[in-house]
């Protein structure tokens, strides 16, 4: 089979996204958390040293690897412009209509000329079940076959997920001490994130966690 004859799905290493957990084709699992940012430059010298110290402690406390992923994209002002257009229709005086229209045009021009970028910060936390070997992949096999006991598969998934959640807790505790807030992505947010990664040309709203 040539590269051109392969389907897009064959190049995606994901087997399934279940309960917010990414299950790769090799049976390993990933949990993704959205991290807040902090303006390090505006902190005092003591605060900066404290953050660095806490982050060093966090890194030293890990006995597993993590991946830090930064997503940069141009600011999408379409929702805000749509809101302003609604406000424009609600204006009752001609002066307010003119001012609202001028403000809309100002915002459009400013954003287009400034090329404002937004950044989102994610931490990918992995877990490779100990039962997995190069020749044995029980989790992915069970999830991929319909004739296997689903109860056993669900129980095994729950056990592996529990181990992964413990790692998420370790990461959260370490970064909270640095002043960083975390929110674990659910299934819909994970699907949206990977869609944006594999479709970089798409312009969509930023991921939002309620």
Secondary structure, 3 states (H helix, E strand, C coil): CCHHHCCHHHHCCEEEEECCEEEECCCCEEEEEEECCCCHHHCCHHHHHHHHHHHHHHHHHCCCCEEEEEEEEECCCHHHHHHHHHHHHHCCCHHHHHHHHHHHHHHHHHHHHHCCEEEEEEEEEEECCCCCCCCCCHHHHHHHCCCCCHHHHHHHHHHHHHHHHHHHHHHHHHHHCCCCCEEECCHHHHHHHHHHHHCCCCCCCCCCCC
